Amino acid sequence: MSSLRDRMIQDMRIRNLSDHTQASYVQQVSLFARHFSKSPELLGPEQIRQYQVYLVEEKHLAAASIQSAVSALRFLYKNSLQKDWAFDNILPLLRMPRQLPVVLSPEQVQEFLGSVQHIGHRTILTVCYAGGLRIAETLHLKTEDIDSHRMVIRIEQGKGNRDRYVMLSAKLLETLRTWWRVERPRHWLFPGDRPDRPTTAHTVQRACQQARQLCSFSKRVTPHSLRHAFAVHLLESGTDVRTIQLLLGHRSLTTTARYLQIATTKVCETISPFDRLPVNPSDSSIQ
């Protein structure tokens, strides 16, 4: 398995897959091999089918977890082992349930951020909301990424290995300056227990759970909830979808457009064609 593992890692690096994706694929292939106690090179379509049935009927994994395993095996057999198979039949991609995220109101965002006790964690989560950043993007910010002259934040190699800029609001700049006076970070804007490494996402997730217990609302809150709120609040204030796409770093406009389904202000302000009828049919006398 070690030589195959090395070859797979090389294939993923050649295709510039993210470190997170590489680690996930290696883990999924390892679980597959351990299930049969054999190298994947010795396993074929029938074993792959058995494994998928096992994940669904015995492990009862969520669709997203099964999709992760399928994607890893597709990469292995298609790219590293170069099998000439009908992959759509042997390793079909799952139909993922489409769920709309729960979005906090501006008042709930303010209450939540005010409930975060640690100044560092509160600043991290404030950046997630103020700039619409993913938690990993926020945690990997460096001090030089904050450009107070141009009033922008540089996101270096975000998801999809793409750089982008987001706005740096005046209020956020003051918040970051307060944090800088407290911590005096040298490299990472939000250093962890070890100064040479940033704060971990797990630490921030735990801070979210603690703050959530102090809030008056029942909505589940994660760092990504604040990114969703950023997008919806911009949309409800009149920002066009294309601009929001650029700020969020979405590759496809379709991904950003789903926020149109959540923006209640847009929904409520849209005039129903029924209201445009010259006469309400229910007011007409029956002939």
DAGI-V323840 format. One record per residue. N is the residue number from 1. RES is the residue in one letter. OMEGA is omega in radians with two decimals (NA if undefined). Layout:
n: (N/N)
res: (RES/RES)
omega: (OMEGA/OMEGA)
This chain:
n: (1/2/3/4/5/6/7/8/9/10/11/12/13/14/15/16/17/18/19/20/21/22/23/24/25/26/27/28/29/30/31/32/33/34/35/36/37/38/39/40/41/42/43/44/45/46/47/48/49/50/51/52/53/54/55/56/57/58/59/60/61/62/63/64/65/66/67/68/69/70/71/72/73/74/75/76/77/78/79/80/81/82/83/84/85/86/87/88/89/90/91/92/93/94/95/96/97/98/99/100/101/102/103/104/105/106/107/108/109/110/111/112/113/114/115/116/117/118/119/120/121/122/123/124/125/126/127/128/129/130/131/132/133/134/135/136/137/138/139/140/141/142/143/144/145/146/147/148/149/150/151/152/153/154/155/156/157/158/159/160/161/162/163/164/165/166/167/168/169/170/171/172/173/174/175/176/177/178/179/180/181/182/183/184/185/186/187/188/189/190/191/192/193/194/195/196/197/198/199/200/201/202/203/204/205/206/207/208/209/210/211/212/213/214/215/216/217/218/219/220/221/222/223/224/225/226/227/228/229/230/231/232/233/234/235/236/237/238/239/240/241/242/243/244/245/246/247/248/249/250/251/252/253/254/255/256/257/258/259/260/261/262/263/264/265/266/267/268/269/270/271/272/273/274/275/276/277/278/279/280/281/282/283/284/285/286/287)
res: (M/S/S/L/R/D/R/M/I/Q/D/M/R/I/R/N/L/S/D/H/T/Q/A/S/Y/V/Q/Q/V/S/L/F/A/R/H/F/S/K/S/P/E/L/L/G/P/E/Q/I/R/Q/Y/Q/V/Y/L/V/E/E/K/H/L/A/A/A/S/I/Q/S/A/V/S/A/L/R/F/L/Y/K/N/S/L/Q/K/D/W/A/F/D/N/I/L/P/L/L/R/M/P/R/Q/L/P/V/V/L/S/P/E/Q/V/Q/E/F/L/G/S/V/Q/H/I/G/H/R/T/I/L/T/V/C/Y/A/G/G/L/R/I/A/E/T/L/H/L/K/T/E/D/I/D/S/H/R/M/V/I/R/I/E/Q/G/K/G/N/R/D/R/Y/V/M/L/S/A/K/L/L/E/T/L/R/T/W/W/R/V/E/R/P/R/H/W/L/F/P/G/D/R/P/D/R/P/T/T/A/H/T/V/Q/R/A/C/Q/Q/A/R/Q/L/C/S/F/S/K/R/V/T/P/H/S/L/R/H/A/F/A/V/H/L/L/E/S/G/T/D/V/R/T/I/Q/L/L/L/G/H/R/S/L/T/T/T/A/R/Y/L/Q/I/A/T/T/K/V/C/E/T/I/S/P/F/D/R/L/P/V/N/P/S/D/S/S/I/Q)
omega: (-3.05/3.13/3.10/3.10/3.13/3.14/3.14/3.12/3.09/3.13/3.13/3.12/3.11/-3.13/3.05/3.04/-3.10/3.11/3.13/3.13/3.12/-3.13/3.13/-3.11/3.14/3.14/-3.11/3.12/3.10/3.11/3.11/-3.13/-3.13/3.13/-3.13/-3.09/3.12/3.04/3.10/3.11/-3.11/-3.10/-3.08/-3.07/-3.10/3.10/3.11/3.11/3.13/-3.11/3.11/3.08/3.12/-3.13/-3.09/-2.94/-3.13/3.14/3.13/-3.13/3.05/-3.09/-3.12/3.13/3.10/3.11/3.12/3.12/-3.14/-3.13/3.14/-3.13/3.07/3.14/-3.10/-3.02/-3.11/-3.03/-3.08/3.13/3.03/3.09/3.12/-3.08/2.98/-2.98/3.13/3.09/-3.07/-3.14/-3.10/3.07/-3.07/2.97/-3.04/3.06/-3.13/-3.11/3.10/3.13/3.02/-3.05/3.08/3.01/3.09/3.13/3.12/3.07/-3.13/3.13/-3.12/-3.12/3.11/-3.13/3.12/-2.97/-3.05/-3.08/3.13/3.12/3.12/3.12/3.10/-3.10/3.07/3.09/3.12/-3.12/-3.04/-3.13/-3.12/-3.06/2.93/-3.09/3.14/3.13/3.14/-3.08/-3.13/3.03/3.04/-3.10/-3.11/3.11/3.13/-3.09/-3.09/3.11/3.12/-3.14/3.08/3.01/3.13/3.06/-3.08/3.08/3.04/-3.12/-3.08/3.13/3.14/3.04/3.03/3.05/2.98/-3.10/3.02/-3.10/-3.14/3.13/3.12/3.12/3.10/3.10/3.14/3.11/3.06/3.11/-3.12/3.13/3.13/-2.98/-3.04/-3.12/-3.12/-3.10/3.06/3.12/3.13/-3.10/3.12/3.11/3.01/-3.06/-3.11/3.12/3.13/3.02/-3.12/3.10/3.14/3.12/-3.13/3.08/3.13/3.09/3.09/-3.13/3.14/3.14/-3.13/-3.14/-3.12/-3.08/-3.12/-3.12/-3.02/-3.09/3.06/-3.09/3.00/3.05/-3.13/3.07/-3.13/3.05/3.07/-3.13/3.09/-3.09/-3.09/-3.13/3.04/-3.12/-3.13/3.10/3.04/3.11/-3.10/-3.03/-3.12/3.11/3.12/3.09/-3.13/-3.13/-3.13/-3.11/3.09/3.09/-3.07/3.08/3.13/3.12/-3.13/-3.05/-3.14/3.10/3.06/-3.14/-3.06/-3.05/-3.06/3.12/3.11/-3.13/-3.07/-3.12/3.13/-3.10/3.10/3.08/3.11/-3.13/-3.12/3.09/-3.10/-3.14/3.07/-3.09/-3.11/3.12/-3.11/3.10/3.14/-3.13/NA)
